[in-house]
């Protein structure tokens, strides 16, 4: 069982590395497009004094977008088989808890609909 957990931890780590690499590649393309546009906006000469604030606004929007959209995610953490197994068990238990709570809310909602006029809330 330990061997399986180690293999799964290794697989999950390599999958996370691959996803991170794909994310970084995509972000680099997005960053390049933003920076190309930012360069064009900085070179742009506003045709009237009324357009000066527009240029400042465009620069600010592009700089903010670069900062927000083009971050580099942290490297994934390589877990041991035991750590990975514990993490997966915790995730499963959290999912069960979440869905049990939501299921209860749904059933209460259905009961209210079914009972219709027979349901009275204490006020």
C-alpha positions as CSV (number, residue, x, y, z in Angstrom):
1,X,0.0,0.0,0.0
2,X,2.9,2.3,0.8
3,X,4.3,1.7,-2.7
4,X,1.1,2.7,-4.3
5,X,0.9,5.9,-2.3
6,X,4.5,6.8,-3.3
7,X,3.7,6.2,-7.0
8,X,0.5,8.3,-6.8
9,X,2.4,11.1,-5.0
10,X,5.1,11.0,-7.7
11,X,2.5,11.0,-10.5
12,X,0.6,13.9,-8.9
13,X,3.8,15.9,-8.5
14,X,4.8,15.4,-12.1
15,X,1.3,16.3,-13.2
16,X,1.4,19.5,-11.1
17,X,4.8,20.4,-12.7
18,X,3.4,19.9,-16.2
19,X,0.3,22.0,-15.4
20,X,2.5,24.7,-14.0
21,X,4.8,24.7,-17.0
22,X,1.7,25.0,-19.3
23,X,0.4,27.8,-17.2
24,X,3.7,29.7,-17.3
25,X,3.9,29.3,-21.1
26,X,0.4,30.7,-21.5
27,X,1.1,33.5,-19.2
28,X,4.3,34.4,-21.1
29,X,2.3,34.8,-24.3
30,X,-0.3,36.9,-22.5
31,X,2.4,39.1,-20.9
32,X,4.0,39.6,-24.4
33,X,0.7,40.8,-25.8
34,X,0.2,43.2,-22.9
35,X,3.8,44.5,-23.2
36,X,3.5,45.0,-26.9
37,X,0.3,46.9,-26.5
38,X,1.8,48.9,-23.6
39,X,4.8,49.8,-25.8
40,X,2.4,51.1,-28.5
41,X,0.3,53.1,-26.0
42,X,3.5,54.7,-24.6
43,X,4.6,55.7,-28.1
44,X,1.1,57.0,-28.9
45,X,0.8,60.8,-29.1
46,X,-2.6,62.0,-27.9
47,X,-4.2,64.0,-30.7
48,X,-5.7,66.6,-28.2
49,X,-5.0,67.5,-24.6
50,X,-8.3,65.8,-23.7
51,X,-6.7,62.5,-24.7
52,X,-3.8,62.7,-22.3
53,X,-5.8,61.3,-19.5
54,X,-7.0,58.5,-21.8
55,X,-3.4,57.6,-22.5
56,X,-2.6,57.5,-18.7
57,X,-5.7,55.4,-18.1
58,X,-4.7,52.9,-20.8
59,X,-1.2,52.6,-19.4
60,X,-2.5,52.1,-15.9
61,X,-5.0,49.4,-17.1
62,X,-2.3,47.5,-19.0
63,X,0.2,47.7,-16.1
64,X,-2.5,46.5,-13.6
65,X,-3.5,43.7,-16.0
66,X,0.1,42.5,-16.3
67,X,0.5,42.5,-12.5
68,X,-2.8,40.6,-12.0
69,X,-2.8,38.2,-15.0
70,X,0.8,37.4,-15.5
71,X,2.0,36.0,-12.2
72,X,4.3,32.9,-11.9
73,X,2.8,30.2,-9.7
74,X,4.9,28.6,-7.0
75,X,6.6,25.3,-7.6
76,X,4.4,22.4,-6.5
77,X,5.5,20.6,-3.4
78,X,6.7,17.0,-3.7
79,X,4.9,15.0,-1.0
80,X,5.9,11.7,0.4
81,X,3.5,8.8,-0.2
82,X,2.2,9.1,3.4
83,X,1.7,12.9,3.1
84,X,-0.1,12.5,-0.2
85,X,-2.4,9.8,1.2
86,X,-3.3,12.0,4.2
87,X,-3.9,15.0,1.9
88,X,-6.2,12.9,-0.3
89,X,-8.1,11.5,2.7
90,X,-8.6,15.0,4.1
91,X,-9.8,16.3,0.7
92,X,-12.3,13.4,0.5
93,X,-13.6,14.0,4.0
94,X,-13.9,17.8,3.3
95,X,-15.9,17.0,0.1
96,X,-18.2,14.6,2.0
97,X,-18.8,17.3,4.7
98,X,-19.5,20.0,2.1
99,X,-21.9,17.8,0.1
100,X,-23.7,16.5,3.1
101,X,-24.4,20.1,4.2
102,X,-25.5,21.2,0.8
103,X,-27.7,18.1,0.4
104,X,-29.4,18.9,3.7
105,X,-30.1,22.5,2.4
106,X,-31.5,21.1,-0.8
107,X,-33.7,18.6,1.0
108,X,-35.0,21.4,3.3
109,X,-35.8,23.5,0.2
110,X,-37.6,20.6,-1.4
111,X,-39.6,19.9,1.7
112,X,-40.7,23.6,1.8
113,X,-41.8,23.4,-1.8
114,X,-43.7,20.1,-1.4
115,X,-45.4,21.3,1.8
116,X,-46.2,24.6,0.3
117,X,-48.8,26.3,2.3
118,X,-48.4,23.8,5.2
119,X,-44.9,25.1,5.9
120,X,-44.8,27.9,8.4
121,X,-41.6,29.6,9.7
122,X,-41.4,30.8,13.3
123,X,-41.0,34.5,13.2
